[in-house]
Structures are given as C-alpha cells and as structure tokens.
C-alpha cells in the first residue's frame, strides 16, 4: 500500500536515481519513494510530501543512520541550485554510482543478453574547478532583475556569486557581472511575457585562463548600443584579465529553453576561443559545442581513437569543431567529418587547414543526409558522438546497412546509448569495451544546469554473422 501525504515514515535508502535522489521501497508493495539528499545505506525519517501513481516524494526530517560516504557540501546553495546534486557524497561513491547508472541502463535495454563488464568510471583529475563554461540566466521576476542559476525543478533564479565547480577564471569573471549589467542597462528578460532584452550571460574560460563573454539578448541594434559597449570594454580592460576577453552578443528571438540564437555579433577581443587539446590548438566560436571539462577530455578522445586501426577510411558523425577529428586524421588514411551546425563546421574547416591536413573533408550536413549518399564498404570505421537524444533510427539503420568493421560510440546519456546499443549488438556487432568517464563531478545525469553526468565510450566490432 502507498503511504499518505503528510505521513511520517522511516525507510532505508537502497540506491539513487538519475537526479541524485535517494531511492527507498515502502511496505509490502515496495512502493517507490524518492528523497533528495539521501545516500545509499542510510536510514532516514521523513515526511511524505507528494504521492503520484507510481512513486512518492519524501522530505528528510532526520538521518537516523548516516552513510560513511556522506560529507559536507562545499556550496551554500547546494540543495536549492539545479546544478550539483552529489556534493554531499564522497567522490569515490559518486564515480561508483555513475558506473552503476550505466550498468542499470544497459541491463534495462539488453535484459538477459547483458553480460558485459563495464570499466571503472575514469575520474576527473579535479572534482572541483573543472567547468570551463557557465550560463547565467538573467530574469525579471516581477519586482527586480536577477542573475544566477535556476533553482532545482524551477525557472526561478538563485542569485549566486560563487560556484565551486567553475574554473577559477570564471569565478573571478562572475564578480564583474553586476557592474556589467549596470553598464549595459538592458532590461532583464521576462520569460512569461517574452519581454525585456538580456536573457543569458555565458562565460567560458580556456585552460590557460582566457575568458569570453556572450550576452544573449532578445533584440539588438548594434549602432544604438555603441556607447554602452565602449564603456563595457573600457571596464573589462581595467579589470586585469590575463588577456582582453572576447566579447560577443548573440540574438535569440524565440521563446523556449534553447540558450543561443542563430545570429552572433563579435564586439571586441579575439573573434574566436582557442584551446589546446593534446598536440592540437583548436579554435571555436561562442555558440559552438565544446566539452565542458577540458581536464578529462583528452582521455576520452584518446580512448575513442584507440578503437580504430591505423590507415583506415573513417567517417566521423557529429564532429563539432574537430577535437577528435584532428588526432583521428593523423591515424587514418582519410576522414569524412560530418557537422550540421554552421559555425562549428566553419571552425572545423579552419582547424584542419591551420593544422595542414589534406586527408579530410568536412561535410556541412546532418548525419542522416550524409549517410544517405554513401554505399556499403564506404569506410572501415565510424565514430559517433551524438547529442543527448542519441542517434535517430535512420542513422542506426544506415549503420547496419553500411556495416563498417568498427564503430566507436561516445555518449553523454546512458539511456539513449543503451537503446542504440541494443539495435547494434542485436544485428551483428560485438561490444568489446565500455568505459564511463566522469565529465561532471558533483552532478547527476539530469542536473538542471550541468547537462549530463558522464561520457560513456563503447568500442564495437563487426561479427561474421548478422542476427535475423
């Protein structure tokens, strides 16, 4: 039977879900309850806050038996902010929970066919100060303007002035946001009325500490804003940054949760962001995708590329600005890099050109459209790094038609990875390696502001027989 709303109960926490909430089972029917802030192995006393058809929400009143892996959170907004959800867990436990999340996702999809060994989760070199990008929503709440991070399960803004997972250079840049907003005097965005101007302030830092600012606005007339922007640049010049920051304005006129629009104005500083990954220096734009944790990115890419033999023809889908393309080109006879986002595709071409590579082509189209144009035996291997939604069914079907010798799949979502893997291993591919990498310490898979909890990397090879 289900507990009643408002009832006080005592339960044992057995696991955590993809939001980092403790999971308990109640009564003979094993009714599922979620308790934010609880860890596996703990006994808690709580009040039932809400009852749904298949689960309930439990609010902790007292932890009767604490986990030995519990620790004090480092952030005073922990529990309110929608970003971190595991700061109260020792880092060893965090990595173990993420490995289990991947195992559970694979087992759910593959069922009795699941007999694979998942490698231990590769830790981030630093569990703090790893994040090289932060997006601060700016909102008008009916009374005043606020910037910060979204509250958990809400679009209400928490006015933070500190974040322990941000790169040190971003922590310093955060301190300048109030003064910047004074210079710009742009009305904060009203999400309900779709009014106001300033929607987000997006900061990015390179490993060396160079910073860029992107101001995402609902509308923009550059000639009307020249004085404000000059004053802003003078202020930034006086702040002692390692080098003068890149400054951009991006226009997003649409309603919804997507941060960036399609049009970007370069205001001052370098017209690109530059980062070294391994032996290569990559340039990319303010709206291009780039891995958030630069500290562990090289390990992910090295492991991915190790899945291919030297000298083959490779297709890379969802290439981005070329962080994996460049080392892949060094190893291969030819690489077809496919990227649909125009800004990223242009920087990918530039990165290949500046590196002196001629054994690669850039296909500025979708994975689906590119695969429609190629036939069997077109390539020896395919490298995939799709968005959180995974591969479309059309892409999976085309992979099974092309049947390359090797497939390497890099994923940021265990659920969609497991779904796609089921279709591949059920149709003639054998899984040879599964490695999770902790890209986002302190967070879980569905953290509101951090995106995803880990990268998972699979190596697959073609078997001689294809299943019916």
C-alpha positions, 0 to 999 in steps of 0.5 A: 500500500502507498503511504499518505501525504503528510505521513511520517515514515522511516525507510532505508535508502537502497540506491539513487536515481538519475537526479541524485535522489535517494531511492527507498521501497515502502511496505509490502508493495515496495512502493517507490519513494524518492528523497533528495539528499539521501545516500545509499545505506542510510536510514532516514525519517521523513515526511511524505510530501507528494504521492503520484501513481507510481512513486512518492516524494519524501522530505528528510526530517532526520538521518537516523543512520548516516552513510560513511560516504556522506560529507559536507557540501562545499556550496551554500546553495547546494540543495536549492541550485539545479546544478550539483546534486552529489556534493554531499557524497564522497567522490569515490561513491559518486564515480561508483554510482555513475558506473552503476547508472550505466550498468542499470541502463544497459541491463534495462535495454539488453535484459538477459543478453547483458553480460558485459563488464563495464570499466571503472568510471575514469575520474576527473583529475579535479572534482572541483574547478573543472567547468570551463563554461557557465550560463547565467540566466538573467530574469525579471521576476516581477519586482527586480532583475536577477542573475544566477542559476535556476533553482532545482525543478524551477525557472526561478533564479538563485542569485549566486556569486560563487560556484565551486565547480567553475574554473577559477577564471570564471569565478573571478569573471562572475564578480564583474557581472553586476557592474556589467549589467549596470553598464549595459542597462538592458532590461532583464528578460521576462520569460512569461511575457517574452519581454525585456532584452538580456536573457543569458550571460555565458562565460567560458574560460580556456585552460590557460585562463582566457575568458569570453563573454556572450550576452544573449539578448532578445533584440539588438541594434548594434549602432544604438548600443555603441556607447554602452559597449565602449564603456563595457570594454573600457571596464573589462580592460581595467579589470586585469584579465590575463588577456582582453576577453572576447566579447560577443552578443548573440540574438535569440528571438524565440521563446523556449529553453534553447540558450543561443540564437542563430545570429552572433555579433563579435564586439571586441577581443579575439573573434574566436576561443582557442584551446589546446587539446593534446598536440592540437590548438583548436579554435571555436566560436561562442555558440559552438559545442565544446566539452565542458571539462577540458581536464578529462577530455583528452582521455576520452578522445584518446580512448575513442581513437584507440578503437580504430586501426591505423590507415583506415577510411573513417567517417566521423558523425557529429564532429563539432569543431574537430577535437577528435577529428584532428588526432583521428586524421593523423591515424587514418588514411582519410576522414569524412567529418560530418557537422550540421551546425554552421559555425562549428563546421566553419571552425572545423574547416579552419582547424584542419587547414591551420593544422595542414591536413589534406586527408579530410573533408568536412561535410556541412550536413546532418548525419542522416543526409550524409549517410544517405549518399554513401554505399556499403564498404564506404569506410572501415570505421565510424565514430559517433558522438551524438547529442543527448537524444542519441542517434535517430533510427535512420542513422542506426539503420544506415549503420547496419546497412553500411556495416563498417568493421568498427564503430566507436560510440561516445555518449553523454546519456546512458539511456539513449546509448543503451537503446542504440546499443541494443539495435547494434549488438542485436544485428551483428556487432560485438561490444568489446569495451565500455568505459564511463568517464566522469565529465561532471563531478558533483552532478547527476545525469539530469542536473538542471544546469550541468547537462549530463553526468558522464561520457560513456565510450563503447568500442564495437566490432563487426561479427561474421554473422548478422542476427535475423 
